[in-house]
Amino acid sequence: MTTPAARLTLALYEPDIAPNVGAMLRTCACLGVDAAIIEPAGFVFSDRRLRRAGMDYLDWVAVARHLSFARFEAWRAEAGRRLVLLTTAGNTPLWDFAFRADDVILVGRESAGVPQAVRESADARLRIPMEAPLRSLNVAVAAALALGEARRQLRAAGGAAVAERPDAGSVSV
């Protein structure tokens, strides 16, 4: 039996706004991307606002829930996956970065981003260029831009089209 290839994954670091999480999970479902939630979250995961934003699309995305960043890092190290952080302090513009099919794209909390230790653990730190003096996009919008760019690059490089997700659902790690 062969192990399936890892898929592009969107990781959410300690998310604090349920509707944004719902929107990001819906985006993951539509683009054929897996998701990871690094807890603790600022809301109950079954929150109705999460369901409202994600609608019935949440049944189409595989979500791994990690109880802490340390557990997430252990999972990532074991899988040999590259961590790509979206940050306003990134040194590489999103458009200049070459994505790989098994990348894990990490977004921080809407209210605070990620701590320095998390930032330092990233293999790449990307920023989305924008007009001065504006400094940031809504986290769900930033995630959608990055996922769209990654999918565009991977498809142009001969990557597979979005496949059906028979194994979607939530798993705690």
Beta strands, then each sheet from edge to edge (+ up, - down):
strand 1: 9-13
strand 2: 34-38
strand 3: 62-66
strand 4: 83-86
strand 5: 92-93
strand 6: 104-107
strand 7: 124-127
strand 8: 169-172
sheet 1: 5+ 7+ 4+ 6+ 1+ 2+ 3+ 8+
end
